[in-house]
Amino acid sequence: MTEESDLNRTEKQEMNSIRQNDPKITVVGLGYVGLPLAIALARKFAVTGYDTNQMRINELTSGDDRTGEISSAELARSSIRFINDLDEVALSDVFIIAVPTPIDTDNTPDLSALETASQEVGRYLKPGNVVVYESTVFPGVTEEICGPILETASGLACGEEFFVGYSPERINPGDREHAIDKVTKLIAGQTPDVTELLALIYGSVIPAGVYRAQDIRTAEAAKVIENAQRDINIAFINEVAMIFHRLGIDTDNVLAAARTKWNFLDFRPGLVGGHCIGVDPYYLAHAAENANFDPEMILAGRRINDGMASYVAGEMDRLLQAPGRVLVLGLTFKENVSDLRNSQVVDMIRALASEGYNVEIFDPIASPEDVEAFYGLALKPTIQKPKPYDAIIGAVAHDSFRAMAASTVNGLVKPGGVLADLKGIWPDLSPTDGRRVWRL
């Protein structure tokens, strides 16, 4: 019998042993992605949740998820164990790494958290273990970057003594309709047996089922184009919105008319932030440039969307004609979530402040401590009975803002001021007492 056949047989035996004994799973990283996944897996398997942030572990242990993705009741019902020290991991079979993969100030992929997590996990690997990555990356990262790190830390051979897999997150924060158990899970293993193990694990807790990608690079590529595609579509709508402003045409009316065609793609203009859409295209562009290909469309879409905050600030300055007091409603990157990462509203605020505007911010969902720590900004505690502003900018469509009556919104602005609705929060808002209504 050949050495390769011996390895294949050993691998099959190890995978079968894990299946038969119910895999013990450790999820590394308990943010918007890792926590919902860990809670879902804990309904079927023995799961340990690990995070480097001791405060996060304390909160979850006490039944509080600051992201709002998991309720206190769900945390109380779960059998999951939360730890801050991987020394406490007891004989895990599968490690699932779900840590952030942001970009740096030059829009270059920042894999430092992924590399650190791989080094940490590698120290605890045993023969037969499987390490699965959920983080968004460009094709090749799992096997060509993370695999060698795991090998060095563990002293084991990747693909022989331990194995890697990839199953990218598809979570949409704050979206219950597309929660983790309602979206098909994309999976790929280093070998067919690893793929089937992942199908067993994820398929056991995700009724929507799994899709087996051809290989890990294919799964990495599929994930990175999902948000790049959305980014490009939004960039197109943002660009035509700017064109229609020049032509004196209402963008909402144009989109309503276009939507009557069955195959029109229903995207809306706006500020594009967050940890996915505003980031993932740069991962794809990085891979393209490494392959000596100029990703023109991808980067053009990013330039348009990255420039929208400055465009809105410029339009406010044009309408107001002189610096004044501005109230911005909403700071998080999307409605009804507390996540502040890569919020383009911050860029808009800074653009206005650089022109001399006194900008105040109200967001009932964002954490004041996080706003101060991340951006050095302060949130207003309330907007009850303020002195009227020169302009109001509705930047994030939180439900609490949608519930505000038109008369309340009007009352926040001086006669002759500007009501800017960036997200269609108040569709019935109309000019009164010389106040102007501006929409993207």
ZITA-V9044 format. One record per run of one state. SS is the DSSP state (A for helix, B for strand, O for the rest). FROM is the first residue (numbers start at 0). LEN is the number of residues. If there is no record, write none. Layout:
<<SS/FROM/LEN> <SS/FROM/LEN>>
This chain:
<<O/0/2> <A/2/18> <O/20/3> <B/23/5> <O/28/5> <A/33/8> <O/41/4> <B/45/5> <O/50/3> <A/53/8> <O/61/10> <A/71/6> <O/77/3> <B/80/3> <O/83/2> <A/85/3> <O/88/5> <B/93/4> <O/97/5> <B/102/1> <O/103/5> <B/108/1> <O/109/2> <A/111/11> <O/122/7> <B/129/4> <O/133/7> <A/140/14> <O/154/3> <B/157/1> <O/158/3> <B/161/5> <O/166/13> <A/179/3> <O/182/2> <B/184/5> <O/189/2> <A/191/14> <O/205/4> <B/209/3> <O/212/3> <A/215/32> <O/247/3> <A/250/8> <O/258/18> <A/276/14> <O/290/5> <A/295/11> <O/306/1> <A/307/13> <O/320/4> <B/324/5> <O/329/14> <A/343/11> <O/354/3> <B/357/5> <O/362/5> <A/367/8> <O/375/13> <B/388/6> <O/394/4> <A/398/4> <O/402/3> <A/405/6> <O/411/1> <B/412/9> <O/421/14> <B/435/4> <O/439/1>>
